[in-house]
Amino acid sequence: MRRLTVYSREECPLCDELLEQLAPWAQLRGIPLDLIDVDSDPTLTRRYGLKVPLVDFGGETVCFGHLDIDALERLCRPGSAQV
């Protein structure tokens, strides 16, 4: 089963907003959701920098900055990679 991973940082209003929208969507579909603080690791900080929040689904970047539910829905359709 693929997982959703959100790369974020503390005290980030965009991150909080995205998580508020994404968590119910993921829970409804039974998709595990992991939260990673990019400031917890210098490599992550360099890699993601200002591109937070960033949503990764099974190793594929879906969106950053704002949630793109349409992109997530497309990835969950039959014929796309298995969820």
Backbone as a ProteinNet text record, in pm:
[ID]
protein_1_A
[PRIMARY]
MRRLTVYSREECPLCDELLEQLAPWAQLRGIPLDLIDVDSDPTLTRRYGLKVPLVDFGGETVCFGHLDIDALERLCRPGSAQV
[TERTIARY]
84.4	0	88.6	55.8	130.3	89.1	181.3	159.3	166.4	97.7	111.4	216.1	306	404.5	394.9	383.7	380.4	508.5	584.6	705.1	662.4	690	643.1	743.8	705.5	786.9	693	746.4	667.8	639.2	529.7	488.1	475.3	417.8	394.8	244.2	181.9	37.1	-8.4	68	30.7	32.5	132	141.7	20.2	-16	-131.8	-259.2	-276	-395.4	-401.5	-290.2	-286.8	-320.3	-262.1	-288.2	-434.4	-495.9	-637.2	-724.7	-684.7	-760.6	-727.6	-600.4	-555.3	-590	-581.1	-601.7	-737	-848.2	-976.8	-984.7	-927.9	-926.5	-853.2	-736.4	-655.9	-725.9	-783.4	-851	-970.9	-1047.2	-1164.4	-1124.7	-1007.2	-960	-868.9	-841.3	-756.6	-610.9	-567	-429.6	-345.8	-237.9	-152.4	-90.2	-78.1	-25.4	89.6	206.5	324.5	357	402.6	441.7	589.9	665.8	809.7	845.3	912.9	959.5	1090.7	1091.3	1211.8	1326.4	1294.2	1398.8	1464.8	1417.4	1475.8	1603.6	1631.8	1747.2	1800.6	1929.8	1985.9	1968.6	1972.6	1954.2	1812.7	1715.1	1576.2	1556.3	1619.7	1608.3	1661.7	1776.6	1833.5	1745.4	1695.5	1617.4	1483.4	1412.6	1278.5	1271	1367.1	1375.2	1241.5	1206.9	1081.7	965.3	987	880.7	797.8	758	672	542.6	435.4	424.3	434.6	488.3	500.4	435.8	351.3	282.8	344.8	388.7	446.1	351	321.3	232.8	303.4	348.9	417.5	543.9	615.6	740	724.7	603.3	577.2	529.6	595.6	551.8	419.7	321	187.8	168.8	208.4	189.4	274.2	291.7	352.9	291.5	296.2	235	88.7	9.3	-133.8	-174.1	-274.9	-320.7	-390.5	-355	-418	-492.8	-616.1	-698.5	-722.2	-738.4	-761.3	-645.2	-523	-405.5	-405.9	-440.4	-447.6	-556.4	-670.8	-780.9	-738.9	-667	-620.6	-529	-443.4	-352.3	-425.2	-543.5	-619.6	-716.2	-730.5	-822.2	-774	-867.4	-827.5	-742.1	-641.4	-552	-427.5	-433.6	-311.9	-239.9	-122.4	-48.1	-137	-125.3	-208.2	-186.3	-295	-290	-265
-119.1	0	124.9	215.6	341	430.3	518.6	608.6	752.3	837.5	980.8	1030.8	1112.8	1175.8	1325.8	1399	1544.7	1596.9	1669.2	1736.3	1876.8	1912.8	2040.2	2093.5	2201.2	2253.7	2313.7	2327.8	2385.8	2532.4	2579.5	2718.6	2761.9	2673.9	2699.8	2698	2815.6	2818.8	2741.2	2746.1	2668.2	2518.8	2475.2	2333.7	2292	2375.1	2344.9	2336	2430	2431.5	2307.2	2271.6	2154.3	2027.8	2014.1	1894.9	1885.5	1999.9	2000.7	1949.2	1977.4	1932.4	1788.3	1752.6	1622	1508	1530.8	1423.3	1354.1	1427.8	1358.6	1282.1	1337.6	1270.5	1137.1	1139	1017.1	915.5	962.7	872.3	804.6	879.1	824.7	711.8	720.8	621.3	516	529.4	432.3	439	557.6	575.6	629.2	559.5	607.2	742.7	827.7	962.2	983.9	1014.3	1042.6	1190.5	1247.4	1387.6	1395	1465.5	1478.3	1625.7	1663.2	1801.2	1817.8	1901.6	1917.9	1980.3	2049.4	2112.5	2014.4	1889.8	1789.2	1729.4	1758.7	1698.2	1798	1832.4	1929.8	1889.4	1760.5	1714.9	1745.5	1720.3	1750.9	1901.1	1978.5	2124	2173.2	2120.6	2159.8	2112.6	1991.7	1933.1	2003.8	2032.4	2086.9	2236.8	2290.8	2435	2501.9	2587.9	2662.8	2592.1	2470.2	2394.7	2315.3	2378.3	2312.9	2391.3	2323.3	2179.3	2111.8	1993.1	1912.7	1777.6	1734.1	1605.5	1505.9	1393.4	1283.9	1165.3	1098.4	982.4	865.6	774.4	655.8	687.7	791.9	828.6	929.6	974.7	1072.1	1203.2	1313.9	1443.8	1478.3	1508.1	1539.7	1691.2	1762.7	1906.8	1966.6	2097.5	2167.9	2306.4	2361.2	2492.1	2480	2425.9	2408.5	2268.9	2214.6	2079.4	2073.9	1974.6	1950.1	1816	1825	1705.3	1635.7	1712.8	1652.8	1562.6	1606.3	1524.3	1395.4	1405.5	1284.6	1190.5	1245.2	1162.7	1089.1	1158.9	1094.4	976	991.5	883.8	764.1	786.1	678.1	607.8	658.7	597.1	460.1	372.9	244.7	266.3	186.7	201.7	279.9	359.3	426	328.5	366.6	277.3	241.7	121	71.7	152.6	180.2	247.9	143.6
0	0	0	-89.5	-93.9	22.3	59	171.2	124.2	195.3	176	273.6	225.4	311.6	290.2	399.6	392.7	455.4	376	424.6	463.8	589.3	641.5	742.8	807.3	917.7	1021.3	1141	1250.3	1221	1277.9	1265.3	1119.7	1039.1	897	872.5	857.5	836.8	713.2	604.3	485.6	515.2	593.2	630.3	712.5	809.7	893.8	810.8	719.2	634.6	546.5	485.4	399.3	478.3	596.7	678.5	721.1	751.3	788.5	674.1	551.3	435.1	398	408.8	362.2	458	586.2	684.3	668.8	658.5	640.9	509.1	402.7	272.3	282.3	345.2	360.4	450.4	558.9	652.4	585.6	509.4	439.8	345.6	286.5	190.5	252	380.7	448.8	405.6	365.5	319.9	435.1	471.5	580	544.7	646.2	629.1	726.1	671.1	752.3	741.8	851.1	856	888.5	805.3	826.5	833.5	940.4	958.7	883.8	780.1	698.5	777.3	885.2	965.4	1062.5	1062.3	1151.5	1094.3	968	901.1	798.2	806.2	711.9	565.3	536.7	398.7	350.9	437.4	401.9	386.1	473	463.9	330.3	289.1	158.9	43.4	55.3	-54.6	-75.1	34.7	23.8	49.9	124.1	146.7	166.7	71.6	80	11.5	-34.9	-103.2	-3.4	104.2	201.3	210.2	236.1	248.3	111.4	112.9	-8.4	19.2	-72.4	-58.5	-155.7	-100.1	-177.3	-160.9	-271.9	-266.8	-331.6	-249.5	-300.1	-377	-336.2	-402.1	-513.8	-538.1	-644.1	-582.4	-617.8	-568.7	-634.2	-550.6	-599.5	-609.2	-505.2	-503.3	-391	-398.8	-287.1	-278.1	-157.5	-132.8	-94.9	-185.2	-161.8	-207	-141	-171	-306.8	-385.6	-514.6	-505.3	-457.1	-439.6	-574.2	-680.3	-811.8	-852	-825.6	-858.2	-776.3	-648.7	-564.8	-614.3	-650.4	-701.1	-828.7	-916.5	-1041	-1009.1	-908.5	-872.3	-811	-759.6	-694.8	-790	-909.7	-1006.2	-1049.3	-1082.4	-1138.9	-1265.1	-1278.9	-1393	-1358.9	-1251.2	-1205.8	-1113.5	-1064.2	-973.4	-854.9	-808.4	-697.9	-570.7	-499.9	-369.8	-264.9
[MASK]
+++++++++++++++++++++++++++++++++++++++++++++++++++++++++++++++++++++++++++++++++++

